[in-house]
């Protein structure tokens, strides 16, 4: 059975030390460190996890909103295309009637 030792270099009685992580991660961990002691305690870690969960929910809502707007836009374009087709059909019929009326008027003189 393989057993791994606990990561003692990361933890002590106060929490997780930010200096134990790469420089790129340290900048992000500083945003979570409310006390400014360069050590993340359980409350700060949980606050960061909750903030991440909120952002994921917002992101998912934004995706659904974008998809809904896309569907609405496509339906609107289809409706406009249908209206333009109907107007074209009506104008074509009206122009035929006007042509026949003008022809009759000219021939009937």
C-alpha positions, 0 to 999 in steps of 0.5 A, a space after each residue: 500500500 502506497 502512503 504519502 506524507 502530509 504536505 507539512 511544508 504548506 500547513 501550520 496552525 495558522 493555515 496555508 502559507 502563500 510563499 509555498 506556491 509559485 509566484 503566479 499563484 501567490 498573486 491570486 492568493 493575495 486576493 484571498 488573504 483578507 488579514 494580510 498575513 500572507 497565510 490563508 486560514 480556513 475562513 479565507 479559503 472558504 470565502 474564496 471557494 464561495 466566490 468561485 462558486 458564485 462566479 461559475 453560476 454567473 457564467 452559466 447564467 450568462 451562457 443561457 442568456 446568450 443562447 436565449 438572445 441568439 434564439 430570439 434574434 433568429 426568430 426575429 430574423 425569420 419573422 422579418 423575412 416572412 413579412 418581407 416575402 408577404 409584402 413582396 407577394 402583395 406588391 406583386 399582385 397589386 402591380 399586376 392589378 394596376 397594370 391591368 387597370 392601366 391597360 384597360 383604361 388605355 384600350 377603352 379610350 
